[in-house]
Amino acid sequence: MPDDRTPDSAPENDKPQLFIKTYGCQMNVYDSDRMSDALAPKGYETAKAPDAADVVILNTCHIRENAAAKVYSELGRLRILKEARLKQGRPLTIGVAGCVAQAEGQEMLDRAPVVDFVVGSQAYHRLPQLVERAKDGERLVETEFPTEDKFEHLPQPSKKVTLGRGPAAFLTVQEGCDKFCTFCVVPYTRGSEVSRPMHQLLDEARGLVDAGVREITLLGQNVNAWHGDGVGDAPSNLGRLLFALAEIDGLERLRYTTSHPRDMHDHLFAAHRDLDKLMPYLHLPVQAGSDKILKAMNRQHTAQDYLQLIDKLRDARPDISLSGDFIVGFPGETDEDFEATMQLVRDVGYAQAYSFKYSQRPGTPAAIQDTQVPEDVKVERLARLQALLNEQSRDFNAASVGKTMSVLLDRVGKRDGQLAGRSPYLQAVHLDAPMHLRGEIVPVVIEAAHANSLSGKLADISATDSLVKGDAA
């Protein structure tokens, strides 16, 4: 949205318009969708841009460096829009949600007069009331962790809204984290670990499938710590939840993220072994390969513990591929500690990974350590690590050439006549295909590997017809 852009006219639609800008992780994407659901009963429809909206919400993330600064910069642009709208007699209500909102609270209202309300990650079920009060001129902060379950108060997504999100959907099953890694703000912005009850998750999943969703990714800050209500004497855990979800007719694919190594358990290994619907791809962050650094991070596991988990996963599902997270330049990291991380990467062999320089987060224990690593050292180490990870990713994609993979075609490609989707290993795949196949899972022969994607062609028509009819997965 250019700073000098002025709305030309009011939207033709009489219904109130909502625009949500989402920063950060998949859970924020899910939260933004549920914010839309919360306001839908009040008549709100989705606007394509801020200048077409009556309400704009920034759903923020606090994980990346300078996260708050980026939000305030965006608020500066929205201030110009809001002033122009007021001159036209079309007021604009602006809210900030998510983790930056949770962390900043009243300070955000004090610092940014353009903001009408601030709502934390556990209170967005109260959005309808907050928006109406903000429209009446109140400036509001709602960042307490409420005692009630927000999911019990949110309406189920309408079929119309769900269909607009495509054949793959997110489902939050767990929020918060009790691990208190010394570099991380999540326990402070999302609170302690809370699991949603199984019956609630199964109902929401069935609703998604009824609306055309074929693939569901379970979300949580520490998703494999999920421990919703059990049945009888059987303890409930993520493995049991996956088995229950796999029984839903029409649900073809399951994934989950993000996991903590401390919460991998036998039922999860069994799910990877026994459930064809559980895709052979797992994001399992380790952060470092040095036991000294892992201890300083309060990760509560060693490098060897992590490698043993990888062995168990590959025993259960030999074709599984791994993704991970890495932080370089953590306080006190020596050359030897960094080399241990490089060796762990070589030992595991990742299909994909995310790597970052350590950056200080106010309020976290690591931020006040006096052993901060110089910036130039962090830059050099990150470049070396990313070179290795990129090489592994290229090799993994190259090994896909010539294989036939089932691909969920979830979106239109960049060229006319092209569709795009995801392989079982979460690789982006592009191919020429008729538009009526969008939303279907089809066999694709992979013909070429690119830097960040694969390209291919539809396999034989008889197999495609079978998949389109739902006779195979």
N, C-alpha and C positions, 0 to 999 in steps of 0.2 A: 504494500500500500504506500505509494509515494507520499511524502510529507505534505505536498501542496495540493493534494487531491481534494476536491470539494464535490460532495454529492450533487448531482444535477436535479434530481427529483425524488419524491417519495416512492417507495416500492408500490407496484400496482396491486399487490396482494394486501388485503385488509388485515390478514392475520399477523400477529406479532412475529418478528423475525429474530432468530438467534444465531450468533456466530461464535464458535469456540475454536480458539487456536491452541493446539496441543503441543507441548514440549516433552521430550524425554521418552520414557520407556513404554512398553506395551500396556502396562497397567494404567498409565495415563490415557492411552487411547481408549481402553475399556471404560475408565472413569468418565471421559468426555462423552462417550455414547450414553452412559447412564444419566449424566446430567441432562442430555437431550431428552431422554425418557422421562426424567422427573418433571421437565417443563412442558412436555407434549400435552398432558391433560389440560394445561392452561391455554392451549391453542398455538403454542410456539412451533414454527416451522424453521428448517435450516436455511440460513442465508449463505450465499456463496462468497461473500466478502464483508468486511466490517462496515463499509459504507452503505450496505443494504440492510443492516441489522438494527433492531431496537435495543438489543442486549448483546454485549460482547463480553466473553469470559476468556481470560488467559489461564489455561490449566498448566501449571508450572512444574518444573523438575529442579531439584536441588543437587543432583549428583555431579553434574559437569562443572568445570571451572567457570567462574564469572556468571553463574546462572542467574543470580539476582540482578546483576548489571544488565543482562540482556532483557530481562523483564521490564526494568525501569526504562530502558531505551524504547521498547515497544510502547510503553505507556506514554512516553513523550510524543510519539506519532499519533496515538489515539487522542491525546489532548487536543491536537490541531483539528482532528475530525470532529470531536465533541463540540468544540467552540463553533465550528462552521455549522453544525447541525442545530445548535441552539439559536443561531441567527435565523435559521429557516423555520423555527418553531417545531423542530423534530428532535426532542430530547433523546440522548443516548445514555443508557445505563451501562456502566463498566464494572466488572467484577474480576477478582483474581482468586484462583483456586489452586489446589495442589500443594506441593511441598514447600515452595518458596513462601506461599501464603501462610502455611502452617508455621514456618520458622519466623517470619517477619511480623505477622499479626498486626497489632495497633501501629507499629512503626511504619508499615506500608501506607496506612491511611494518613499518617502525619507527614510522610515524605512525598506522597503523590496525591494531591488533592483531586486529581481526575478520577480516582478510584471511589466507587460508591459502596462496594462491599468486598470483604475478604472472607473466604470460606475455606476451611481446612479439609484435608483428605477424608476425614471421617464424618463430615456433616453435610455432604452435598444433597442428601435426601431432603434437606431443609431449604433448598434453593427456591421453590415457589414462594415461600413466605419472605425469604430474604430479598428476592427481586421486587416483590410488591412493596415492601417497606422502603427499599431503596428508591423506588419510583416516587414514593411519597416524600422524599427528601431526607430520609435517615441515612447516616453513614454507619455501616455495621461491620463488626468483626465476629466471626463464628469459628473459632479454632479450638474449642474444647473437645476432648475426646468423650463423646456422649455415651451414656450407659446403654441406650437402646441400640439394636442392630439396624444399621441404616438400610440394609438389604430388605428387611421386613417391611420397610416403609416405601421402598421404590416400586413403581408400577412395573409389571412385566413389559418388555419391549413389544411394541405393536408389530404385527406381521409386516405391515407396510414399511416401517422403519428398519426392521431387521433385514428384509430383502434388499434394501438399499445399501447394506453394508457388505453384500457379497456372500459367496459360499463358504468363506472361512471366517471364524469369529473367535474372539477372546472370551474367557469366562474366569473372573476372579474367584478363587476358592479360598485364599488366605491372604491376610494383610499383616504388615508389621514384622518386626524381627527382634529376637531376644539374644542374638549372638554378640552384639556390641563389638564388631570389628573396630579397631582403634582409628581407622581412616574414614568411617562411614557415618553419615548423618541420619540414615533411615530410622533407627530406633527412636530418634528424637522428633522426626517429622511424621512418621507413620505410626508410631506407638509400638506396643508389645504385640506379640504374635496372637492373632485371632483367626479362628477357622470358621467358615460358614458350615451350617449343618448339611448333611448329605441330601436330605429330602429337598432342600431348597435348591441345591445345585442340580439335582436330577430334573426337577421341574423346569429350571431355566434352560438346561440343555435340551430337553424335549421341545420346549418352545422354539429354540433356535433351529432345531432340525425341522420342525413343522413349517418354519418360514423359509426353508431351502438351504440351510447351512449343512455342509458336508464334512467340514473339519473344524474341530474345536481345540484351541490351545488353552490349557489351564494356567492361570497366572497366580503368582504370589511373590512377595519379597523373598520368601523362603518357602517355596511352594511344597517341597517334599516334607515340610514340618506339618502339613495339614493333618488334623486329627479331629475331624468332625464326629458327630454322634455315631456310635456303633449300633449294630443290631444284635440283641441278646447279649451274650457274653463275649462276642467277638470284638476285639479292639478295632477301631476305625483308623485307617491310614491312607496315604495317597495311592498305594498299590490297590487296596480294596476299592477305592473310589474309581480308579481306572477300569477295573474289572466290571463294576456296576455300569459305568458309562458305556462300555463296549457292548452292553446288551441292548442299547437303544437302536431300534431299526432305523436305517437311513443315515446314521452317523458312521461315516466311513473312515475317518482319520482322527487320531488323538495325538496331542503333544503336551508338554508341560515345561514351564520355565518361571523363575530362575531357581536353581537348586543349590543347596549347600552340602558339601561332602559329608558333614557330620550327620545328616539326616537321610542318607541312602540306607535302605533296609531290604530285608529278604523279599518282602511282598513286592517291592519295586523291581527287584531283579527278576522275580517270577513274571511280573507284568511284561517286562521287556522280552522275556523268553516265550511267553504263551499268547500274547495278544498281537495278532497281525495288524490290528487297527492302530496300535501304538507305533508311531513312525520311528525308524531306526536312526534317530538323531537326538542328541542330548547336549544341552548347554550346562556344563558343570564347572563353574569358576574355581580356580585354585589361587590366583593372584600372584604367587611367587613359588620358586622352587627351592628356596633356602629355608631350612628349619628354623634358623635364627630369626629370619624376617617373618616367617609364618607365626612364630610365637609372639613377636613384637606386634604383629597385626591382630593378635588374639583370634586367629583362625581356628584354633582348637583341633588341629590335625597336622600331621607331618607330610612331607613330600611322599614318603613311602606309603603312608595311609592312602593318599590320593591315587598313587599308581596301582595299589591293590584293588581299589574300587574300579579302576579302569579295566583291570584284568577280569574282575567278576562280571562287569557289564559285557565285555567281549566274549566271555564264556557263555553268558545267557543269550546274547544276540551277536553272532560273529560279524554281521554286516553293519553294526552300529558305527556311526561317525560322531566325532566329538567337537564341541565348541567350548571356548573358555574365555575367561577374563584375566588380564595381567596388569599389574601396576609396577612400573619401574621407578627407581629413585626414591623408594620409601625411606624415611629417616633411618640412618645407620647402615644402609645397603652398601656393601663393599663390592669391589670387582669380583671377588670370589662368590659372594651371594648372587650377583647378577648372572655369573656363569652357571650357577646351579639352576637358575630359571631357564636359561638357554638349553641346558641338558634335559630338563624335564620336558620341554617342548619337543626336543628331538625324540625322547623316549615315547611320548604319547602319539605324536603325529596328528595334528588338528586339521579338520576340514575347513574350519573357520575360527577366528578368535578376535577378541577386542582387546586392545592394549592402550595404556594411557600413562602419561607421566603423573607421578604423585603430585597432588596439589592440596594445600592446607585447607581444611574445612573448619571454620570457627566452631568451637564447642566440642571438638573431638580430641581425644588424648594425643593423637599423633601430631596435631597441629602445634603443640607447645614443646615438642621435643627439640633439644639443642643440637641434634645430629642431622639437620636438614642437608640433603645432597645438593650440591651446586647445580644450577639450571643447565649449564653447558654439558655436564655429565649426564643428566637426565635425558637431554636431547640426543646425545650420542648413543646411549643405551637403548632408547626407544627406537631409533632408526635401525639398529642391529636386530632387535627383537622383531620388529615389523617386517624386515627383509626375510627373516626365517619363516615367520608365519605366512607371509604372502607366497613364498615358495611352496609351502605345504598346501596352501589353498589352491594354487595353480595346478599342482600335481594331482590333487584330489579331483578337481574338475576335469583335467585331461584324462584321468582314468575312467571317466563316465562316457567318453566318446565310444560309440559302437554299441552301447547298452540300450536296452529298451526299458524305460521307466514309466511308471504311472504318474501322471501329472494332473493336478487339480487346476483347471483353467479358470482363474478367478478374476481376470481383468482383460481389457482390450490392450493390444500392443501398440507400439509407437507408429507402425506402418499400417496402411489400409490392408485389411484381410488378415491381420496378425492378432493372435491371442497370446497371452502370457500366463504363467502359473508357477507352481512350486513342485519340485520333485519331492520324494520322500525325505531327502536329505536337506530340504529347505533351500535348494539351489533355485535361482530364478531361471525359468525356461521359456524361450520364445519360439513360436512356430506359426506357419500359415495354417489357418483352420477356419472353418465356417463359424459365424457368430452364434449359431444355435448350440454350439458345443460349450459356450461359456457356462460355467457352473458345474461342468461334468469332469469326471476323472477319466482320462483317456491314456492309452499306451503311446508313448512317443519314443522314436528312435533318435538318440542323441547323435548329432552329426558334427558338432564343433563346440569347443570350449573357449570362452572369452574371459576377460579379466574378472568380471563379476557375474557372469551368467553362462548359460548353455543355450544352444539353438538346436532344433531338430525338426523332424517331420512326423506326421501321424503314422502309426504302424498300420498294418493291414486293416481293411475296412471291416471285416467280420469281427475282429477283436474290438474295434471301436464301437460297432453297433452293439455288441454285448455289454460293453461298459456303459454306454449311454442309457441303455435300458435298465441298468442297475443290477445286472446279473453277475457282475464281478466287481472286484475292488482293486 
